[in-house]
Amino acid sequence: MVVRITLWVLRVCVLVGLILGIILWTGKGDSIVGIHMLLGILTVLSLWVIAVLTAMAKGGNWGLSGGAIVLGLVVAAFGLTQKTILPDPNSLHWIIQVVHLLFGLGTIGIAEMMVARYKRMNAAKTVAA
């Protein structure tokens, strides 16, 4: 139950963060940067909760969960420092923005994979019992 709720929190945070990110990308929403960053932090925290809970489950995959934890660290570090990487608007900063977007989408992808494996493990336990 906690895994399912946490996944929904992550999905909502990514979706709203994506919408706010698009607004920021157009240059119209400088006042929403803090909300966008908060959603990013909640996304990473949700990813970590899912990683720990699915790894601790019987038959959990510590490798995938460890990768998710590392991805969360990279996403958090990159998201908090991206404005300082190629900051000149006439430079190639758009590449940094695309990488930031891909990292954000990667968090939801790996979370969905972990939860799908978790559900399959629980379904197999139910059938075996």
N, CA, C and O atoms as CSV, one atom per row, in Angstrom:
chain,resi,resn,atom,element,x,y,z
A,1,MET,N,N,0.813,-1.191,0.000
A,1,MET,CA,C,0.000,0.000,0.000
A,1,MET,C,C,0.863,1.264,0.000
A,1,MET,O,O,0.583,2.208,-0.739
A,2,VAL,N,N,1.918,1.281,0.833
A,2,VAL,CA,C,2.803,2.437,0.906
A,2,VAL,C,C,3.527,2.635,-0.431
A,2,VAL,O,O,3.722,3.764,-0.882
A,3,VAL,N,N,3.920,1.526,-1.053
A,3,VAL,CA,C,4.613,1.611,-2.341
A,3,VAL,C,C,3.686,2.229,-3.384
A,3,VAL,O,O,4.104,3.088,-4.161
A,4,ARG,N,N,2.445,1.797,-3.400
A,4,ARG,CA,C,1.483,2.323,-4.381
A,4,ARG,C,C,1.239,3.821,-4.175
A,4,ARG,O,O,1.211,4.581,-5.142
A,5,ILE,N,N,1.065,4.240,-2.939
A,5,ILE,CA,C,0.834,5.663,-2.645
A,5,ILE,C,C,2.072,6.485,-3.016
A,5,ILE,O,O,1.960,7.557,-3.611
A,6,THR,N,N,3.234,5.977,-2.663
A,6,THR,CA,C,4.473,6.692,-2.975
A,6,THR,C,C,4.659,6.818,-4.484
A,6,THR,O,O,5.120,7.853,-4.967
A,7,LEU,N,N,4.309,5.783,-5.225
A,7,LEU,CA,C,4.406,5.857,-6.683
A,7,LEU,C,C,3.481,6.937,-7.226
A,7,LEU,O,O,3.855,7.674,-8.138
A,8,TRP,N,N,2.275,7.037,-6.673
A,8,TRP,CA,C,1.361,8.086,-7.128
A,8,TRP,C,C,1.871,9.482,-6.776
A,8,TRP,O,O,1.704,10.417,-7.559
A,9,VAL,N,N,2.483,9.627,-5.621
A,9,VAL,CA,C,3.092,10.915,-5.261
A,9,VAL,C,C,4.170,11.258,-6.283
A,9,VAL,O,O,4.239,12.388,-6.766
A,10,LEU,N,N,5.008,10.281,-6.610
A,10,LEU,CA,C,6.068,10.509,-7.589
A,10,LEU,C,C,5.485,10.887,-8.952
A,10,LEU,O,O,5.964,11.825,-9.590
A,11,ARG,N,N,4.461,10.169,-9.402
A,11,ARG,CA,C,3.841,10.462,-10.699
A,11,ARG,C,C,3.292,11.885,-10.760
A,11,ARG,O,O,3.501,12.599,-11.740
A,12,VAL,N,N,2.589,12.288,-9.701
A,12,VAL,CA,C,2.000,13.633,-9.674
A,12,VAL,C,C,3.101,14.688,-9.646
A,12,VAL,O,O,3.022,15.693,-10.352
A,13,CYS,N,N,4.127,14.459,-8.829
A,13,CYS,CA,C,5.232,15.424,-8.755
A,13,CYS,C,C,5.934,15.565,-10.098
A,13,CYS,O,O,6.263,16.677,-10.509
A,14,VAL,N,N,6.167,14.453,-10.784
A,14,VAL,CA,C,6.829,14.510,-12.093
A,14,VAL,C,C,5.939,15.233,-13.099
A,14,VAL,O,O,6.424,16.065,-13.866
A,15,LEU,N,N,4.652,14.927,-13.106
A,15,LEU,CA,C,3.746,15.555,-14.067
A,15,LEU,C,C,3.668,17.069,-13.845
A,15,LEU,O,O,3.812,17.845,-14.789
A,16,VAL,N,N,3.442,17.480,-12.606
A,16,VAL,CA,C,3.348,18.915,-12.319
A,16,VAL,C,C,4.709,19.580,-12.541
A,16,VAL,O,O,4.780,20.698,-13.051
A,17,GLY,N,N,5.783,18.894,-12.159
A,17,GLY,CA,C,7.122,19.429,-12.393
A,17,GLY,C,C,7.423,19.590,-13.876
A,17,GLY,O,O,8.075,20.551,-14.284
A,18,LEU,N,N,6.948,18.650,-14.675
A,18,LEU,CA,C,7.126,18.743,-16.131
A,18,LEU,C,C,6.379,19.946,-16.694
A,18,LEU,O,O,6.911,20.682,-17.524
A,19,ILE,N,N,5.165,20.137,-16.245
A,19,ILE,CA,C,4.374,21.294,-16.701
A,19,ILE,C,C,5.058,22.598,-16.298
A,19,ILE,O,O,5.195,23.513,-17.110
A,20,LEU,N,N,5.486,22.677,-15.038
A,20,LEU,CA,C,6.176,23.880,-14.584
A,20,LEU,C,C,7.506,24.067,-15.315
A,20,LEU,O,O,7.901,25.194,-15.614
A,21,GLY,N,N,8.194,22.959,-15.601
A,21,GLY,CA,C,9.442,23.041,-16.342
A,21,GLY,C,C,9.249,23.591,-17.744
A,21,GLY,O,O,10.076,24.361,-18.233
A,22,ILE,N,N,8.170,23.202,-18.386
A,22,ILE,CA,C,7.872,23.731,-19.718
A,22,ILE,C,C,7.597,25.225,-19.632
A,22,ILE,O,O,8.045,25.995,-20.482
A,23,ILE,N,N,6.860,25.632,-18.606
A,23,ILE,CA,C,6.606,27.071,-18.413
A,23,ILE,C,C,7.922,27.806,-18.182
A,23,ILE,O,O,8.142,28.882,-18.738
A,24,LEU,N,N,8.794,27.226,-17.366
A,24,LEU,CA,C,10.094,27.856,-17.116
A,24,LEU,C,C,10.924,27.920,-18.393
A,24,LEU,O,O,11.619,28.906,-18.637
A,25,TRP,N,N,10.852,26.868,-19.207
A,25,TRP,CA,C,11.628,26.803,-20.442
A,25,TRP,C,C,11.210,27.917,-21.409
A,25,TRP,O,O,12.030,28.413,-22.183
A,26,THR,N,N,9.946,28.304,-21.363
A,26,THR,CA,C,9.487,29.390,-22.234
A,26,THR,C,C,9.928,30.751,-21.717
A,26,THR,O,O,9.793,31.753,-22.419
A,27,GLY,N,N,10.455,30.798,-20.493
A,27,GLY,CA,C,10.944,32.051,-19.927
A,27,GLY,C,C,9.871,32.902,-19.279
A,27,GLY,O,O,10.092,34.087,-19.028
A,28,LYS,N,N,8.711,32.320,-19.001
A,28,LYS,CA,C,7.593,33.101,-18.481
A,28,LYS,C,C,7.329,32.899,-16.984
A,28,LYS,O,O,6.485,33.597,-16.422
A,29,GLY,N,N,8.017,31.977,-16.331
A,29,GLY,CA,C,7.628,31.664,-14.960
A,29,GLY,C,C,8.747,31.675,-13.954
A,29,GLY,O,O,8.905,30.713,-13.203
A,30,ASP,N,N,9.526,32.729,-13.916
A,30,ASP,CA,C,10.642,32.770,-12.970
A,30,ASP,C,C,10.195,32.648,-11.512
A,30,ASP,O,O,10.972,32.215,-10.661
A,31,SER,N,N,8.967,33.020,-11.224
A,31,SER,CA,C,8.481,32.968,-9.844
A,31,SER,C,C,8.136,31.548,-9.391
A,31,SER,O,O,7.901,31.329,-8.203
A,32,ILE,N,N,8.100,30.584,-10.304
A,32,ILE,CA,C,7.720,29.211,-9.932
A,32,ILE,C,C,8.919,28.281,-9.800
A,32,ILE,O,O,8.746,27.072,-9.644
A,33,VAL,N,N,10.117,28.819,-9.860
A,33,VAL,CA,C,11.315,27.987,-9.761
A,33,VAL,C,C,11.336,27.226,-8.439
A,33,VAL,O,O,11.659,26.038,-8.419
A,34,GLY,N,N,10.998,27.885,-7.342
A,34,GLY,CA,C,10.999,27.239,-6.031
A,34,GLY,C,C,10.036,26.062,-5.957
A,34,GLY,O,O,10.360,25.026,-5.376
A,35,ILE,N,N,8.856,26.219,-6.542
A,35,ILE,CA,C,7.875,25.127,-6.549
A,35,ILE,C,C,8.399,23.971,-7.400
A,35,ILE,O,O,8.269,22.805,-7.028
A,36,HIS,N,N,8.989,24.309,-8.540
A,36,HIS,CA,C,9.559,23.287,-9.422
A,36,HIS,C,C,10.661,22.508,-8.687
A,36,HIS,O,O,10.742,21.285,-8.801
A,37,MET,N,N,11.496,23.215,-7.944
A,37,MET,CA,C,12.567,22.557,-7.193
A,37,MET,C,C,12.003,21.695,-6.064
A,37,MET,O,O,12.506,20.599,-5.815
A,38,LEU,N,N,10.973,22.174,-5.386
A,38,LEU,CA,C,10.340,21.388,-4.325
A,38,LEU,C,C,9.761,20.093,-4.889
A,38,LEU,O,O,9.894,19.030,-4.283
A,39,LEU,N,N,9.122,20.189,-6.045
A,39,LEU,CA,C,8.578,18.989,-6.686
A,39,LEU,C,C,9.692,18.018,-7.067
A,39,LEU,O,O,9.523,16.802,-6.971
A,40,GLY,N,N,10.829,18.556,-7.500
A,40,GLY,CA,C,11.970,17.706,-7.815
A,40,GLY,C,C,12.495,16.984,-6.583
A,40,GLY,O,O,12.827,15.800,-6.641
A,41,ILE,N,N,12.567,17.697,-5.479
A,41,ILE,CA,C,13.030,17.082,-4.230
A,41,ILE,C,C,12.046,16.005,-3.776
A,41,ILE,O,O,12.462,14.930,-3.345
A,42,LEU,N,N,10.750,16.284,-3.870
A,42,LEU,CA,C,9.744,15.267,-3.511
A,42,LEU,C,C,9.827,14.055,-4.433
A,42,LEU,O,O,9.618,12.922,-4.000
A,43,THR,N,N,10.130,14.296,-5.699
A,43,THR,CA,C,10.288,13.195,-6.650
A,43,THR,C,C,11.438,12.297,-6.233
A,43,THR,O,O,11.298,11.075,-6.206
A,44,VAL,N,N,12.570,12.896,-5.910
A,44,VAL,CA,C,13.743,12.114,-5.505
A,44,VAL,C,C,13.472,11.373,-4.201
A,44,VAL,O,O,13.834,10.204,-4.069
A,45,LEU,N,N,12.844,12.035,-3.240
A,45,LEU,CA,C,12.529,11.364,-1.972
A,45,LEU,C,C,11.575,10.190,-2.195
A,45,LEU,O,O,11.735,9.134,-1.584
A,46,SER,N,N,10.591,10.373,-3.061
A,46,SER,CA,C,9.660,9.285,-3.381
A,46,SER,C,C,10.395,8.129,-4.048
A,46,SER,O,O,10.135,6.964,-3.747
A,47,LEU,N,N,11.307,8.452,-4.947
A,47,LEU,CA,C,12.101,7.413,-5.614
A,47,LEU,C,C,12.901,6.624,-4.590
A,47,LEU,O,O,12.973,5.397,-4.670
A,48,TRP,N,N,13.502,7.316,-3.631
A,48,TRP,CA,C,14.283,6.627,-2.609
A,48,TRP,C,C,13.413,5.745,-1.721
A,48,TRP,O,O,13.819,4.641,-1.358
A,49,VAL,N,N,12.224,6.219,-1.368
A,49,VAL,CA,C,11.319,5.403,-0.546
A,49,VAL,C,C,10.941,4.133,-1.298
A,49,VAL,O,O,10.961,3.040,-0.733
A,50,ILE,N,N,10.599,4.282,-2.570
A,50,ILE,CA,C,10.251,3.115,-3.387
A,50,ILE,C,C,11.440,2.167,-3.486
A,50,ILE,O,O,11.278,0.952,-3.376
A,51,ALA,N,N,12.636,2.718,-3.693
A,51,ALA,CA,C,13.833,1.887,-3.825
A,51,ALA,C,C,14.081,1.072,-2.560
A,51,ALA,O,O,14.368,-0.123,-2.636
A,52,VAL,N,N,13.972,1.708,-1.408
A,52,VAL,CA,C,14.236,1.005,-0.153
A,52,VAL,C,C,13.157,-0.037,0.126
A,52,VAL,O,O,13.469,-1.164,0.512
A,53,LEU,N,N,11.890,0.331,-0.066
A,53,LEU,CA,C,10.805,-0.615,0.231
A,53,LEU,C,C,10.823,-1.820,-0.705
A,53,LEU,O,O,10.596,-2.948,-0.269
A,54,THR,N,N,11.088,-1.587,-1.976
A,54,THR,CA,C,11.102,-2.728,-2.908
A,54,THR,C,C,12.348,-3.588,-2.710
A,54,THR,O,O,12.299,-4.796,-2.940
A,55,ALA,N,N,13.448,-2.999,-2.293
A,55,ALA,CA,C,14.662,-3.783,-2.043
A,55,ALA,C,C,14.510,-4.632,-0.786
A,55,ALA,O,O,15.009,-5.756,-0.726
A,56,MET,N,N,13.816,-4.090,0.220
A,56,MET,CA,C,13.654,-4.817,1.472
A,56,MET,C,C,12.611,-5.927,1.380
A,56,MET,O,O,12.560,-6.804,2.243
A,57,ALA,N,N,11.792,-5.894,0.352
A,57,ALA,CA,C,10.795,-6.958,0.187
A,57,ALA,C,C,11.511,-8.269,-0.103
A,57,ALA,O,O,12.604,-8.280,-0.670
A,58,LYS,N,N,10.893,-9.358,0.288
A,58,LYS,CA,C,11.496,-10.663,0.057
A,58,LYS,C,C,11.690,-10.861,-1.446
A,58,LYS,O,O,10.740,-10.771,-2.224
A,59,GLY,N,N,12.917,-11.128,-1.836
A,59,GLY,CA,C,13.241,-11.287,-3.248
A,59,GLY,C,C,13.488,-9.964,-3.953
A,59,GLY,O,O,13.546,-9.918,-5.182
A,60,GLY,N,N,13.633,-8.892,-3.193
A,60,GLY,CA,C,13.851,-7.567,-3.779
A,60,GLY,C,C,15.178,-7.482,-4.515
A,60,GLY,O,O,16.106,-8.242,-4.238
A,61,ASN,N,N,15.254,-6.567,-5.437
A,61,ASN,CA,C,16.434,-6.399,-6.275
A,61,ASN,C,C,17.263,-5.225,-5.747
A,61,ASN,O,O,16.930,-4.063,-5.977
A,62,TRP,N,N,18.343,-5.546,-5.040
A,62,TRP,CA,C,19.191,-4.493,-4.460
A,62,TRP,C,C,19.960,-3.747,-5.537
A,62,TRP,O,O,20.277,-2.571,-5.361
A,63,GLY,N,N,20.265,-4.403,-6.643
A,63,GLY,CA,C,20.990,-3.734,-7.724
A,63,GLY,C,C,20.165,-2.623,-8.348
A,63,GLY,O,O,20.647,-1.504,-8.518
A,64,LEU,N,N,18.926,-2.931,-8.688
A,64,LEU,CA,C,18.033,-1.937,-9.274
A,64,LEU,C,C,17.745,-0.816,-8.281
A,64,LEU,O,O,17.720,0.358,-8.648
A,65,SER,N,N,17.530,-1.185,-7.032
A,65,SER,CA,C,17.267,-0.171,-6.004
A,65,SER,C,C,18.495,0.708,-5.772
A,65,SER,O,O,18.371,1.919,-5.594
A,66,GLY,N,N,19.667,0.099,-5.776
A,66,GLY,CA,C,20.895,0.886,-5.635
A,66,GLY,C,C,21.066,1.848,-6.798
A,66,GLY,O,O,21.476,2.993,-6.608
A,67,GLY,N,N,20.754,1.384,-8.001
A,67,GLY,CA,C,20.806,2.259,-9.166
A,67,GLY,C,C,19.832,3.421,-9.042
A,67,GLY,O,O,20.140,4.543,-9.445
A,68,ALA,N,N,18.654,3.150,-8.482
A,68,ALA,CA,C,17.657,4.207,-8.290
A,68,ALA,C,C,18.140,5.233,-7.270
A,68,ALA,O,O,17.914,6.432,-7.432
A,69,ILE,N,N,18.800,4.760,-6.228
A,69,ILE,CA,C,19.319,5.683,-5.218
A,69,ILE,C,C,20.418,6.562,-5.820
A,69,ILE,O,O,20.465,7.766,-5.567
A,70,VAL,N,N,21.292,5.957,-6.612
A,70,VAL,CA,C,22.338,6.739,-7.280
A,70,VAL,C,C,21.717,7.729,-8.258
A,70,VAL,O,O,22.130,8.887,-8.318
A,71,LEU,N,N,20.721,7.278,-9.027
A,71,LEU,CA,C,20.038,8.179,-9.951
A,71,LEU,C,C,19.417,9.349,-9.192
A,71,LEU,O,O,19.480,10.490,-9.652
A,72,GLY,N,N,18.827,9.080,-8.052
A,72,GLY,CA,C,18.250,10.147,-7.238
A,72,GLY,C,C,19.293,11.168,-6.806
A,72,GLY,O,O,19.035,12.371,-6.825
A,73,LEU,N,N,20.468,10.691,-6.419
A,73,LEU,CA,C,21.558,11.606,-6.054
A,73,LEU,C,C,21.982,12.461,-7.244
A,73,LEU,O,O,22.192,13.667,-7.113
A,74,VAL,N,N,22.106,11.820,-8.411
A,74,VAL,CA,C,22.515,12.545,-9.617
A,74,VAL,C,C,21.457,13.572,-10.001
A,74,VAL,O,O,21.783,14.712,-10.332
A,75,VAL,N,N,20.195,13.170,-9.956
A,75,VAL,CA,C,19.102,14.085,-10.311
A,75,VAL,C,C,19.081,15.284,-9.362
A,75,VAL,O,O,18.949,16.425,-9.803
A,76,ALA,N,N,19.210,15.028,-8.078
A,76,ALA,CA,C,19.191,16.124,-7.101
A,76,ALA,C,C,20.374,17.068,-7.319
A,76,ALA,O,O,20.205,18.286,-7.349
A,77,ALA,N,N,21.562,16.504,-7.469
A,77,ALA,CA,C,22.754,17.342,-7.665
A,77,ALA,C,C,22.667,18.126,-8.971
A,77,ALA,O,O,22.977,19.317,-9.016
A,78,PHE,N,N,22.247,17.449,-10.021
A,78,PHE,CA,C,22.165,18.115,-11.321
A,78,PHE,C,C,21.084,19.186,-11.318
A,78,PHE,O,O,21.292,20.281,-11.841
A,79,GLY,N,N,19.940,18.881,-10.736
A,79,GLY,CA,C,18.846,19.846,-10.696
A,79,GLY,C,C,19.185,21.096,-9.899
A,79,GLY,O,O,18.796,22.203,-10.270
A,80,LEU,N,N,19.913,20.916,-8.801
A,80,LEU,CA,C,20.258,22.059,-7.958
A,80,LEU,C,C,21.387,22.904,-8.531
A,80,LEU,O,O,21.546,24.061,-8.141
A,81,THR,N,N,22.180,22.346,-9.454
A,81,THR,CA,C,23.316,23.082,-10.004
A,81,THR,C,C,23.182,23.420,-11.481
A,81,THR,O,O,24.100,24.006,-12.053
A,82,GLN,N,N,22.084,23.075,-12.107
A,82,GLN,CA,C,22.003,23.225,-13.557
A,82,GLN,C,C,22.098,24.664,-14.040
A,82,GLN,O,O,22.568,24.908,-15.152
A,83,LYS,N,N,21.661,25.618,-13.229
A,83,LYS,CA,C,21.740,27.026,-13.659
A,83,LYS,C,C,23.179,27.505,-13.793
A,83,LYS,O,O,23.450,28.452,-14.531
A,84,THR,N,N,24.103,26.861,-13.088
A,84,THR,CA,C,25.500,27.280,-13.151
A,84,THR,C,C,26.270,26.601,-14.280
A,84,THR,O,O,27.414,26.964,-14.554
A,85,ILE,N,N,25.653,25.619,-14.937
A,85,ILE,CA,C,26.310,24.913,-16.034
A,85,ILE,C,C,25.923,25.611,-17.338
A,85,ILE,O,O,24.747,25.655,-17.698
A,86,LEU,N,N,26.895,26.144,-18.027
A,86,LEU,CA,C,26.661,26.889,-19.274
A,86,LEU,C,C,25.565,27.944,-19.085
A,86,LEU,O,O,24.551,27.898,-19.782
A,87,PRO,N,N,25.747,28.893,-18.158
A,87,PRO,CA,C,24.670,29.822,-17.817
A,87,PRO,C,C,24.348,30.866,-18.883
A,87,PRO,O,O,23.273,31.464,-18.835
A,88,ASP,N,N,25.234,31.104,-19.836
A,88,ASP,CA,C,24.998,32.113,-20.864
A,88,ASP,C,C,23.805,31.708,-21.722
A,88,ASP,O,O,23.817,30.620,-22.298
A,89,PRO,N,N,22.772,32.550,-21.825
A,89,PRO,CA,C,21.582,32.186,-22.603
A,89,PRO,C,C,21.886,31.907,-24.078
A,89,PRO,O,O,21.146,31.174,-24.735
A,90,ASN,N,N,22.961,32.484,-24.595
A,90,ASN,CA,C,23.313,32.257,-25.998
A,90,ASN,C,C,24.179,31.022,-26.180
A,90,ASN,O,O,24.560,30.687,-27.302
A,91,SER,N,N,24.490,30.345,-25.082
A,91,SER,CA,C,25.344,29.166,-25.158
A,91,SER,C,C,24.498,27.920,-25.410
A,91,SER,O,O,23.375,27.993,-25.910
A,92,LEU,N,N,25.059,26.812,-25.059
A,92,LEU,CA,C,24.386,25.533,-25.266
A,92,LEU,C,C,23.646,25.073,-24.011
A,92,LEU,O,O,23.571,23.874,-23.742
A,93,HIS,N,N,23.100,26.016,-23.243
A,93,HIS,CA,C,22.397,25.663,-22.008
A,93,HIS,C,C,21.176,24.793,-22.277
A,93,HIS,O,O,20.737,24.059,-21.392
A,94,TRP,N,N,20.631,24.862,-23.464
A,94,TRP,CA,C,19.468,24.036,-23.789
A,94,TRP,C,C,19.812,22.549,-23.670
A,94,TRP,O,O,18.940,21.733,-23.372
A,95,ILE,N,N,21.083,22.198,-23.903
A,95,ILE,CA,C,21.498,20.796,-23.743
A,95,ILE,C,C,21.363,20.395,-22.282
A,95,ILE,O,O,20.907,19.292,-21.981
A,96,ILE,N,N,21.754,21.278,-21.378
A,96,ILE,CA,C,21.638,21.014,-19.943
A,96,ILE,C,C,20.163,20.842,-19.578
A,96,ILE,O,O,19.818,19.972,-18.778
A,97,GLN,N,N,19.299,21.667,-20.160
A,97,GLN,CA,C,17.863,21.568,-19.881
A,97,GLN,C,C,17.295,20.237,-20.380
A,97,GLN,O,O,16.466,19.629,-19.705
A,98,VAL,N,N,17.733,19.786,-21.548
A,98,VAL,CA,C,17.252,18.505,-22.074
A,98,VAL,C,C,17.740,17.358,-21.199
A,98,VAL,O,O,16.981,16.431,-20.917
A,99,VAL,N,N,19.004,17.407,-20.764
A,99,VAL,CA,C,19.524,16.368,-19.874
A,99,VAL,C,C,18.741,16.361,-18.563
A,99,VAL,O,O,18.428,15.297,-18.030
A,100,HIS,N,N,18.424,17.547,-18.046
A,100,HIS,CA,C,17.622,17.666,-16.826
A,100,HIS,C,C,16.253,17.009,-17.030
A,100,HIS,O,O,15.777,16.278,-16.161
A,101,LEU,N,N,15.636,17.265,-18.155
A,101,LEU,CA,C,14.345,16.654,-18.481
A,101,LEU,C,C,14.465,15.132,-18.539
A,101,LEU,O,O,13.622,14.421,-17.992
A,102,LEU,N,N,15.499,14.636,-19.194
A,102,LEU,CA,C,15.683,13.179,-19.317
A,102,LEU,C,C,15.935,12.527,-17.964
A,102,LEU,O,O,15.437,11.433,-17.700
A,103,PHE,N,N,16.703,13.191,-17.108
A,103,PHE,CA,C,16.902,12.668,-15.752
A,103,PHE,C,C,15.572,12.601,-15.006
A,103,PHE,O,O,15.289,11.614,-14.327
A,104,GLY,N,N,14.765,13.641,-15.128
A,104,GLY,CA,C,13.466,13.654,-14.462
A,104,GLY,C,C,12.558,12.532,-14.946
A,104,GLY,O,O,11.890,11.873,-14.150
A,105,LEU,N,N,12.540,12.322,-16.255
A,105,LEU,CA,C,11.739,11.228,-16.813
A,105,LEU,C,C,12.324,9.869,-16.439
A,105,LEU,O,O,11.593,8.887,-16.307
A,106,GLY,N,N,13.641,9.817,-16.270
A,106,GLY,CA,C,14.282,8.574,-15.844
A,106,GLY,C,C,13.855,8.154,-14.455
A,106,GLY,O,O,13.766,6.961,-14.166
A,107,THR,N,N,13.588,9.132,-13.583
A,107,THR,CA,C,13.149,8.785,-12.229
A,107,THR,C,C,11.818,8.049,-12.245
A,107,THR,O,O,11.621,7.082,-11.510
A,108,ILE,N,N,10.907,8.517,-13.090
A,108,ILE,CA,C,9.612,7.847,-13.131
A,108,ILE,C,C,9.737,6.484,-13.811
A,108,ILE,O,O,9.037,5.539,-13.449
A,109,GLY,N,N,10.624,6.388,-14.790
A,109,GLY,CA,C,10.822,5.101,-15.465
A,109,GLY,C,C,11.355,4.033,-14.539
A,109,GLY,O,O,10.846,2.913,-14.520
A,110,ILE,N,N,12.374,4.368,-13.771
A,110,ILE,CA,C,12.961,3.372,-12.875
A,110,ILE,C,C,12.012,3.052,-11.719
A,110,ILE,O,O,11.970,1.915,-11.248
A,111,ALA,N,N,11.252,4.049,-11.262
A,111,ALA,CA,C,10.268,3.790,-10.197
A,111,ALA,C,C,9.182,2.843,-10.693
A,111,ALA,O,O,8.784,1.923,-9.979
A,112,GLU,N,N,8.707,3.064,-11.902
A,112,GLU,CA,C,7.683,2.178,-12.469
A,112,GLU,C,C,8.222,0.748,-12.612
A,112,GLU,O,O,7.501,-0.216,-12.358
A,113,MET,N,N,9.489,0.615,-13.018
A,113,MET,CA,C,10.089,-0.723,-13.140
A,113,MET,C,C,10.150,-1.419,-11.786
A,113,MET,O,O,9.799,-2.593,-11.669
A,114,MET,N,N,10.599,-0.688,-10.761
A,114,MET,CA,C,10.717,-1.303,-9.438
A,114,MET,C,C,9.355,-1.722,-8.895
A,114,MET,O,O,9.217,-2.802,-8.321
A,115,VAL,N,N,8.353,-0.872,-9.077
A,115,VAL,CA,C,7.029,-1.192,-8.554
A,115,VAL,C,C,6.410,-2.357,-9.334
A,115,VAL,O,O,5.727,-3.196,-8.747
A,116,ALA,N,N,6.639,-2.416,-10.635
A,116,ALA,CA,C,6.121,-3.541,-11.426
A,116,ALA,C,C,6.734,-4.860,-10.945
A,116,ALA,O,O,6.032,-5.861,-10.805
A,117,ARG,N,N,8.043,-4.855,-10.693
A,117,ARG,CA,C,8.699,-6.066,-10.169
A,117,ARG,C,C,8.141,-6.417,-8.789
A,117,ARG,O,O,7.921,-7.590,-8.486
A,118,TYR,N,N,7.914,-5.415,-7.964
A,118,TYR,CA,C,7.377,-5.614,-6.620
A,118,TYR,C,C,5.982,-6.247,-6.692
A,118,TYR,O,O,5.673,-7.174,-5.942
A,119,LYS,N,N,5.154,-5.742,-7.591
A,119,LYS,CA,C,3.798,-6.287,-7.748
A,119,LYS,C,C,3.846,-7.723,-8.252
A,119,LYS,O,O,3.080,-8.570,-7.790
A,120,ARG,N,N,4.744,-8.003,-9.200
A,120,ARG,CA,C,4.862,-9.378,-9.712
A,120,ARG,C,C,5.311,-10.329,-8.613
A,120,ARG,O,O,4.811,-11.450,-8.519
A,121,MET,N,N,6.256,-9.887,-7.776
A,121,MET,CA,C,6.715,-10.731,-6.667
A,121,MET,C,C,5.573,-11.015,-5.699
A,121,MET,O,O,5.400,-12.151,-5.258
A,122,ASN,N,N,4.797,-9.992,-5.368
A,122,ASN,CA,C,3.678,-10.194,-4.448
A,122,ASN,C,C,2.597,-11.057,-5.056
A,122,ASN,O,O,1.976,-11.853,-4.350
A,123,ALA,N,N,2.356,-10.920,-6.349
A,123,ALA,CA,C,1.358,-11.770,-7.010
A,123,ALA,C,C,1.818,-13.225,-7.025
A,123,ALA,O,O,1.009,-14.134,-6.835
A,124,ALA,N,N,3.099,-13.447,-7.247
A,124,ALA,CA,C,3.631,-14.805,-7.265
A,124,ALA,C,C,3.545,-15.434,-5.876
A,124,ALA,O,O,3.260,-16.625,-5.752
A,125,LYS,N,N,3.791,-14.634,-4.824
A,125,LYS,CA,C,3.679,-15.143,-3.454
A,125,LYS,C,C,2.246,-15.519,-3.128
A,125,LYS,O,O,2.000,-16.511,-2.442
A,126,THR,N,N,1.286,-14.720,-3.625
A,126,THR,CA,C,-0.129,-14.971,-3.361
A,126,THR,C,C,-0.562,-16.259,-4.046
A,126,THR,O,O,-1.282,-17.066,-3.458
A,127,VAL,N,N,-0.126,-16.453,-5.288
A,127,VAL,CA,C,-0.499,-17.656,-6.037
A,127,VAL,C,C,0.140,-18.893,-5.414
A,127,VAL,O,O,-0.492,-19.948,-5.356
A,128,ALA,N,N,1.388,-18.778,-4.947
A,128,ALA,CA,C,2.101,-19.903,-4.352
A,128,ALA,C,C,1.514,-20.298,-3.006
A,128,ALA,O,O,1.618,-21.458,-2.606
A,129,ALA,N,N,0.911,-19.374,-2.314
A,129,ALA,CA,C,0.404,-19.662,-0.965
A,129,ALA,C,C,-0.890,-20.369,-0.972
A,129,ALA,O,O,-1.432,-20.674,0.091
